[in-house]
Amino acid sequence: MWRHIAGLNPDEAHPGWQNFTVAPRPGGGVTWAKAEYQSIRGRIATDWKVEGTKFTLQVVVPPNTIRVPTAQANTVRESGAPAGKARGVKFLRAEKDAAVFEVGSGSYSFEAR
């Protein structure tokens, strides 16, 4: 549940949450989830929900990687602006079912359709 539903995935090659990925996987009837972990590097929190075709993800993280579930990477927005142009957000790649971003430390509000 921690890794799949909440989306908190530590990188086993870098202990102590030095590197991790936020990658929630909505589905199976689950339409929202919240989780928080106080790592040695800082607070990591996720809060996501699905409403119709809209997916929203609120995160608080030290610098790391965010994976937003979507089939269309160009639809992802952060705080209302295109995510790839948002401050502290760098678009890394589009995957089959997600858009992957590198983010600096802070709070972010992602939305995808």
C-alpha positions, 0 to 999 in steps of 0.5 A: 500500500505504501509504495503503490497506493501512496506512491512513496518508493525509496531507492534501494541503492541509496539508503535513508531516502537519499533518493526516492520516487513519488509514483502513486498508482490509482485504480482498483476502485481507490480514488484517493490516498494520503501518506506522510513519512518523516525521513532523515532528509525531510518531510515526504507527503502525498495527497492524491485524488481522482475526480472523473478524468482529473487526477490531482497530486499534492506533494511535499518533498526534499529534492527528488522525482515525481511520477504523475500518472497520465497518458498525455505528459503535455497535460500535466500542470503544476500550480496551474501552469504547464509543469515543465515550465513551473519553478523548481520542476524539470520534465525528465521523460514521458512514459507509457502511463506517466510523466516524470519530473525532477523537483527541488525541495518544496510543496507542489500541486500537480494536475493531469487529465 
